[in-house]
Amino acid sequence: MIVHLKSKQYYIDLYDKHTVERCRRFDSNRTVPDVPRGKKVTKKEAEAVTNYVHELMLTFEKGERYLSKEKTINEWMERDRQRDELLEHAQPPEDIRCLTCRNRIVVLDKQLWHGDEDKPDRVLFMFECPNKCLPRRAFFNDGEEWRSKPHLCAKCANPTKHTVSDDKEKMVTTYTCPKCKHVETDEYVWSKTEDEYDEHFVEDCDRFCLTEEKGREFQDMKWNMERAGKFMEEWDEKQKALDKRLEENPKGFHREGVGYRCAICGDSTPEGDNWYDQYGVKCLVCQKAIDKKEIPASLAKNKDSWYTKHDFDHYFNVKGQTLQKWIREGIIKPRTVTHYGEGVHTQLFLIKDNKDFLPPKKLLESHMVKEIKDGKEWNQMHPWYHFGDPHVILKGYKIMDHLRVVPPEEMKQREEERKAKDEARRLHREKVKSARKGRKKRK
């Protein structure tokens, strides 16, 4: 007897329907917080942050629904399979007798009663007397008798009498107390037997119900975030241990192990060639420069207060030769970190040493931009000079007197040349691979 178990597609469609409903409710609760007065946040910025957080949470709602889909559908199918087995194989209690004539009564009908937290699913058997005596009796398959509970008056707790009216749209039950004449009504609105047409369901199903490919992408993202979270927990524990050790050694100490990057020059430090204090990890060369007052120790923590040679290339496309020319001509003033008092280990360019020349790094921040490539949406970081006229953004800073803004036509030509070189390299690699395969076959 198959009553409850349906085809797998039925459960897939049901799960997708629930997913769409959940995500619709979530998506409709998008609100922009009020910005308190005096805060350095505009309403537009607050809205952008809110939208980002909302989209991230919606991504996780969709992703978690995808990850739970197969397991939930299998559980639903197994539950309904067990219900069908229970309904088919459950046996009625024996020797049930009529309360009027004491004859054995027979099973008239049976139906499944869904369980709850207190009791499992059970089968209710309806018994009828062969002599048509009333009342009928009903027993569950575990032997418990079902008894209807009378409706009691809310005022005097006496049993009430009831009448029912039903116009096919709404059923109204009226309870009247024969003792105190108190009247209560209970309304039930019948749900429509046919599903209403949802013109946006297919569109929303595509938005909220992830494909297998998108589901794998979410699973990878979640795994990476969990791994990053675990890494951060381990890092916090290590940091607490470092803080405790620093309390015991306020002047600093050598950190065990290798691979720590110097906060000043960026070099990786070998075993024993580092120094850790309140400003972080430095190589011994940079630490010696700090001890000799060549540079202030605070530079290790406040990296926005100075530029490196790499920063000039990254922000302004100024290469090493041009930068050295500026230094020789006195256009810009460097701080030199010597190698234990000799030669040049690295050079830094402090903003406070070049106040009218170097802008604050905040003006040079890159921003994320959404782009459409090959029909897909990508997030791409764009440099600061893509968001306005560089002369306007850096107005008042003399570095602009020594820079040339490349026209769009020239930038386009450079980009095309770069793509051509990349394609030539790719073709050359393919040619080399093909030649190697040919030589291997001849051998």
ZIBELFEN-V781127 format. One line per field, one symbol per residue. psi: psi as a letter, one per 40 degrees, with the letter a starting at -180 (. if undefined). burial: b if it has 24 or more other C-alpha atoms within 12 Angstrom, else e. Layout:
psi: ???
burial: ???
//
This chain:
psi: hhddhaiddddddddddddddddddddefhihihhiieifhidddddddddddddddddddddddddeddddddddddddddddddddehhiiifhihedeeihiihdiiihhhaaddiiiihhhhiihdefiiiiihiieeehhhhhhihihedeeiiiiiihhhfedhhhhhhhhedeehhiihihhhihdhhihhdeddddddddhiidddddddddddddddddddddddddddddddddddddgdeiihhiaiehhheceeihhihefihhaeeahiiddddddddefdiidedddgeeeiiidddddddefhidddddddddeedihihhhigfeiahdihighddefdedhiiddeeiiihhhihhfeihihhhiideefihddddfhehedeeeihhhiddddddddddddddddddddddddddddddddddd.
burial: eeebbeeeeebbeebbbbbbbebbeebeeeeeeeeeeeeeeeeeeeeeeeeeeeeeebbbbbbbbbbebeeebeebbeebebbbebbeebebbeebbbeeeeeebbbeebbbeeeeeeeebbbbbbbbbeeeeeebbbbbbeeeeeeeeeeebeeeeeebeeeeeeeeeeeeeebbbeeeeeeeeeeeeeeeeeeeeeeeeeebbebbbbeeeebeebbeeeeeeeeeeeeeeeeeeeeeebeeeeeeeeeebbbeeeebbbbbbbeebeeebbbbbbbbbbbbbbbbbbeeebbbbebbeebbbbbbbebbeebbebeeeebeeeeeeeebbbbbbbeeeeeebbbbbbbeebeebbbbbeebeeeeeeeeeeeeeeeeeeebbeeeebeeebeeeebeeeeeeeeeeeeeeeeeeeeeeeeeeeeeeeeeeeeeeeeeeee
//
